[in-house]
Amino acid sequence: MSSGPQPVAIGIDGNRRVSGLLQTPRDARACLVLAHGAGAGMAHPFMASVAQGLADRGVATLRYQFPYMERGSKHPDSPPIAQAAVRAAVGEAGRLAPGLPLFAGGKSFGGRMTSQAQSESPLPGARGLAFLGFPLHAPGKASDERGKHLSEVKIPMLFLQGSRDDFAQMALLAPLVERLGAGAALKVFADADHSFHVPARSGRKDAEVRDELLDALAGWMDRVTG
């Protein structure tokens, strides 16, 4: 049983506050602090479906806006500002969901800003990081430079990635995850793109892929918490 998302305010510093949405099922056994991608905010249908799907699986979520999205800008924040927002959101989740194991991550840009924040200084209480389409490089500019900081992350990581993701060639991402060691896991979704959309010829529907993703994510959190 899950209640709907409840609005919250998250203070980043003395000058900045951003909006959040806390969704907590009655049987919650963990909480995921979920950051949005670069082009759409926390209320995007994909974000909402992930939050509802996790609630159905007994996982609470705190979605939140980055400051630029809160202002209605199309230009993402600089990494220090984005990382400050991540850190504030994780701290707020710890206050709003006391006693629940905390995880953090997000879609694309949001996931990368979360991992950068963790690599700089451990996020308070975070047990693991989950990435829904890690943006290893820009489309057509294959490189693993954006993943170098991941070696500084000392908590478990889960990479949920489409095999047709233009932002992460599997030939680069898979070896990177392997180099990170036993604490990092990669789950690949055949035929899915960066938005986890699959073409009709795949014989599957987007909703099926999303269910598989959510099952994998919830199961991973259970294994991390034991």
C-alpha positions in Angstrom: 0.0 0.0 0.0 1.4 3.4 -1.0 0.4 6.9 -0.4 0.9 9.5 -3.2 3.9 11.8 -3.3 4.1 14.5 -0.7 5.7 17.9 -1.4 8.7 18.8 0.7 11.2 21.7 0.7 14.9 21.1 0.7 17.3 23.8 1.9 20.7 23.7 0.1 22.2 26.7 1.8 21.1 30.1 3.2 20.1 31.3 -0.3 18.8 28.2 -2.1 15.8 25.9 -1.6 14.4 23.4 -4.0 11.2 21.3 -4.2 11.0 17.6 -3.5 8.5 14.8 -3.6 8.6 12.2 -0.9 6.7 8.9 -1.6 6.7 6.4 1.3 4.8 3.1 1.2 3.6 1.7 4.5 5.9 -1.3 4.3 9.0 0.7 3.2 12.3 -1.1 3.8 14.6 1.4 2.1 14.6 4.9 0.6 16.1 6.0 -2.7 17.1 9.7 -3.2 16.3 10.1 -6.9 17.8 12.9 -9.0 16.3 13.8 -12.4 18.1 14.0 -15.8 19.4 17.2 -17.5 16.3 17.8 -19.7 13.3 17.1 -17.4 12.5 17.6 -13.8 11.3 15.4 -11.0 7.7 15.3 -12.2 8.6 13.8 -15.6 6.5 10.7 -16.3 9.6 8.4 -16.2 10.5 9.7 -12.8 6.9 9.4 -11.5 6.7 5.8 -12.8 9.9 4.9 -11.2 8.8 6.3 -7.9 5.4 4.6 -8.0 7.0 1.3 -9.2 9.4 1.4 -6.3 6.6 2.2 -3.8 4.8 -0.9 -5.1 7.9 -2.8 -4.3 8.3 -1.4 -0.8 10.9 1.3 -1.5 10.4 4.9 -0.6 11.7 7.7 -2.8 12.7 11.3 -2.4 12.7 13.0 -5.8 14.0 16.6 -6.0 14.8 19.4 -8.4 18.2 20.8 -9.1 18.3 24.6 -8.7 18.4 25.3 -12.4 15.2 23.2 -13.0 13.6 24.9 -10.0 14.3 28.3 -11.7 13.0 27.0 -15.1 16.4 27.3 -16.7 17.5 24.9 -19.5 21.2 25.1 -18.5 22.2 22.6 -15.9 24.0 23.8 -12.7 27.7 23.6 -12.3 28.9 20.4 -10.6 29.6 22.1 -7.2 26.0 23.5 -7.1 24.5 20.2 -8.3 26.5 18.2 -5.9 25.4 20.5 -3.0 21.8 19.8 -4.0 22.5 16.0 -4.0 24.0 16.2 -0.5 21.2 18.3 0.8 18.6 15.9 -0.6 20.3 12.9 1.0 20.5 14.7 4.3 16.8 15.6 4.1 15.9 12.0 3.3 17.7 10.9 6.4 15.5 13.3 8.4 12.2 12.4 6.7 12.7 8.7 6.6 14.6 7.9 9.8 15.6 4.3 10.2 15.3 3.4 6.5 18.5 2.4 4.7 19.4 5.2 2.3 20.4 4.9 -1.3 21.1 7.6 -3.8 21.3 8.0 -7.6 19.3 9.1 -10.5 18.6 9.4 -14.2 21.6 10.3 -16.4 22.9 13.7 -15.3 21.3 13.2 -11.8 23.1 9.9 -11.4 26.5 11.3 -12.4 26.2 14.3 -10.1 25.3 11.9 -7.3 28.4 9.8 -8.0 30.6 12.9 -8.2 29.2 14.1 -4.8 30.0 10.7 -3.2 33.5 10.6 -4.7 34.2 14.0 -3.2 32.9 13.2 0.3 30.6 10.3 1.4 26.9 11.2 1.3 25.5 10.9 4.8 24.1 7.4 5.4 24.2 6.3 1.8 24.5 2.6 1.5 24.8 2.4 -2.3 24.4 4.4 -5.6 22.1 3.4 -8.5 22.4 4.9 -12.0 19.5 4.8 -14.4 21.4 5.3 -17.6 24.8 6.5 -16.6 26.0 9.2 -19.1 29.6 8.0 -19.7 30.0 10.3 -22.7 28.1 12.6 -25.0 26.5 10.9 -28.1 29.1 10.3 -30.8 32.0 11.2 -28.5 33.0 7.9 -27.0 35.3 8.2 -24.0 35.3 6.9 -20.4 36.8 10.1 -18.9 33.5 10.9 -17.1 33.9 7.6 -15.2 37.3 8.2 -13.7 35.9 9.5 -10.4 33.9 6.3 -9.8 37.1 4.6 -8.5 36.8 7.0 -5.5 33.3 5.6 -4.7 33.7 3.0 -1.9 30.0 1.9 -1.6 28.1 -0.5 -3.9 27.0 0.8 -7.3 24.4 -0.5 -9.7 24.5 0.6 -13.4 21.1 0.0 -15.2 21.8 0.6 -18.8 20.2 0.1 -22.2 22.3 -1.7 -24.8 21.4 1.0 -27.4 22.3 3.9 -25.1 24.1 6.6 -27.1 25.5 8.0 -23.9 27.4 4.9 -22.9 28.9 2.5 -25.4 28.9 -0.9 -23.8 32.4 -1.6 -25.1 33.5 1.2 -22.7 31.1 0.9 -19.8 31.3 -2.9 -19.2 35.1 -2.9 -18.8 34.9 0.2 -16.6 32.4 -1.5 -14.3 34.5 -4.6 -14.2 37.6 -2.5 -13.1 35.5 -1.1 -10.3 35.5 -4.5 -8.6 32.9 -6.6 -6.8 31.1 -3.6 -5.4 29.9 -2.5 -8.8 27.2 -4.3 -10.9 25.9 -3.8 -14.4 22.4 -4.8 -15.6 22.0 -4.4 -19.4 18.5 -4.1 -21.0 18.6 -5.4 -24.5 17.5 -3.0 -27.3 16.8 -0.2 -24.8 18.0 3.3 -25.4 19.0 6.1 -22.9 15.3 6.5 -21.9 14.8 2.7 -21.7 12.6 2.8 -24.8 12.6 -0.3 -26.9 11.6 -0.5 -30.6 8.5 -2.5 -31.6 10.8 -5.0 -33.4 12.2 -6.0 -30.0 9.0 -7.8 -29.2 8.8 -6.0 -25.8 7.1 -2.9 -24.5 8.6 0.0 -22.6 6.5 -1.0 -19.5 8.0 -4.5 -19.5 11.5 -3.0 -19.5 10.6 -0.6 -16.7 9.2 -3.5 -14.6 12.4 -5.5 -15.2 14.5 -2.4 -14.2 12.5 -1.8 -11.0 12.7 -5.5 -10.0 16.5 -5.4 -10.5 16.8 -2.1 -8.6 14.7 -3.2 -5.6 16.4 -6.6 -5.5 19.8 -5.0 -5.5 18.9 -2.8 -2.6 17.7 -5.8 -0.6 21.0 -7.6 -1.3 23.0 -4.6 -0.2 21.1 -4.2 3.1 21.1 -8.0 3.7 
